[in-house]
Amino acid sequence: MAKVIMMREPQNGITKKGFYGFSWTSLFFGGFPAIIRGDLAIGILVLIANILTCGVAAIIWAFVYNKKYTLNLIEKGYTFLDTPEAIAEAKEKLGIQK
Protein backbone atom coordinates (compact mmCIF):
# COMPACT_ATOMS: atom_id res chain seq x y z
CA MET A 1 0.00 0.00 0.00
CA ALA A 2 1.23 3.47 -0.85
CA LYS A 3 2.22 5.95 1.81
CA VAL A 4 1.97 9.71 1.42
CA ILE A 5 4.75 12.19 2.15
CA MET A 6 4.09 15.90 1.86
CA MET A 7 6.51 17.84 -0.33
CA ARG A 8 7.04 21.55 -0.99
CA GLU A 9 8.72 23.48 -3.78
CA PRO A 10 10.76 26.06 -1.83
CA GLN A 11 10.84 28.82 -4.44
CA ASN A 12 7.10 29.18 -4.97
CA GLY A 13 5.70 27.30 -1.95
CA ILE A 14 3.60 24.82 -3.93
CA THR A 15 2.90 21.68 -1.92
CA LYS A 16 2.22 18.27 -3.42
CA LYS A 17 1.79 14.77 -2.12
CA GLY A 18 4.67 12.42 -2.81
CA PHE A 19 4.05 8.69 -2.68
CA TYR A 20 6.08 5.56 -2.09
CA GLY A 21 5.10 1.93 -1.98
CA PHE A 22 2.77 -0.17 -4.11
CA SER A 23 0.32 1.80 -6.28
CA TRP A 24 -3.09 0.17 -6.33
CA THR A 25 -4.44 2.95 -8.52
CA SER A 26 -1.77 2.25 -11.14
CA LEU A 27 -2.56 -1.45 -10.97
CA PHE A 28 -6.27 -0.93 -11.61
CA PHE A 29 -6.14 2.15 -13.84
CA GLY A 30 -2.80 1.76 -15.65
CA GLY A 31 -1.43 5.06 -16.89
CA PHE A 32 -4.36 7.24 -15.83
CA PRO A 33 -2.87 8.15 -12.40
CA ALA A 34 0.28 9.33 -14.20
CA ILE A 35 -1.81 11.43 -16.60
CA ILE A 36 -3.78 12.96 -13.71
CA ARG A 37 -0.54 13.83 -11.88
CA GLY A 38 0.77 15.60 -14.98
CA ASP A 39 3.00 12.86 -16.46
CA LEU A 40 1.12 12.82 -19.77
CA ALA A 41 3.75 11.12 -21.96
CA ILE A 42 4.52 8.42 -19.41
CA GLY A 43 0.83 7.78 -18.78
CA ILE A 44 0.13 7.31 -22.47
CA LEU A 45 3.14 4.99 -22.83
CA VAL A 46 1.89 2.87 -19.93
CA LEU A 47 -1.61 2.69 -21.41
CA ILE A 48 -0.17 1.51 -24.73
CA ALA A 49 2.10 -0.99 -22.95
CA ASN A 50 -0.90 -2.34 -21.03
CA ILE A 51 -2.80 -2.90 -24.26
CA LEU A 52 0.16 -4.62 -25.92
CA THR A 53 0.91 -6.85 -22.92
CA CYS A 54 -2.70 -7.58 -21.93
CA GLY A 55 -2.23 -5.86 -18.57
CA VAL A 56 1.09 -7.38 -17.52
CA ALA A 57 2.73 -3.95 -17.73
CA ALA A 58 0.23 -2.64 -15.16
CA ILE A 59 1.50 -5.10 -12.59
CA ILE A 60 5.10 -4.00 -13.08
CA TRP A 61 4.08 -0.33 -13.23
CA ALA A 62 2.23 -0.60 -9.91
CA PHE A 63 5.48 -1.52 -8.17
CA VAL A 64 7.57 1.33 -9.61
CA TYR A 65 5.36 4.33 -10.32
CA ASN A 66 5.03 5.95 -6.88
CA LYS A 67 8.77 5.89 -6.29
CA LYS A 68 9.43 7.25 -9.77
CA TYR A 69 6.91 10.06 -9.30
CA THR A 70 8.33 11.15 -5.94
CA LEU A 71 11.94 11.01 -7.13
CA ASN A 72 10.88 13.13 -10.11
CA LEU A 73 9.46 15.74 -7.70
CA ILE A 74 12.78 15.77 -5.84
CA GLU A 75 14.63 16.31 -9.13
CA LYS A 76 12.34 19.29 -9.79
CA GLY A 77 13.45 20.82 -6.47
CA TYR A 78 10.73 19.69 -4.08
CA THR A 79 11.76 19.01 -0.50
CA PHE A 80 10.08 16.94 2.19
CA LEU A 81 7.57 18.77 4.37
CA ASP A 82 6.39 16.29 6.97
CA THR A 83 7.28 14.95 10.40
CA PRO A 84 10.91 13.86 10.93
CA GLU A 85 9.80 10.25 11.35
CA ALA A 86 7.81 10.29 8.09
CA ILE A 87 10.71 11.94 6.24
CA ALA A 88 13.20 9.34 7.56
CA GLU A 89 10.91 6.48 6.51
CA ALA A 90 10.33 8.01 3.05
CA LYS A 91 14.05 8.53 2.49
CA GLU A 92 14.75 4.93 3.46
CA LYS A 93 12.04 3.50 1.20
CA LEU A 94 13.03 5.75 -1.70
CA GLY A 95 16.72 4.94 -1.32
CA ILE A 96 17.76 8.51 -0.61
CA GLN A 97 20.76 9.07 1.62
CA LYS A 98 20.14 11.05 4.77
Buried (B, 14 or more C-beta within 10 A) or exposed (E): EBBBBBBBBEEEEEEBEBBBBBBEBBBEBBBBBBBEBEBEEBBEBBBEBBEEEEEEBBEBBBEEBBBBBBBBBBEEEBEBBBEEEBBEBBBEBBEEEE
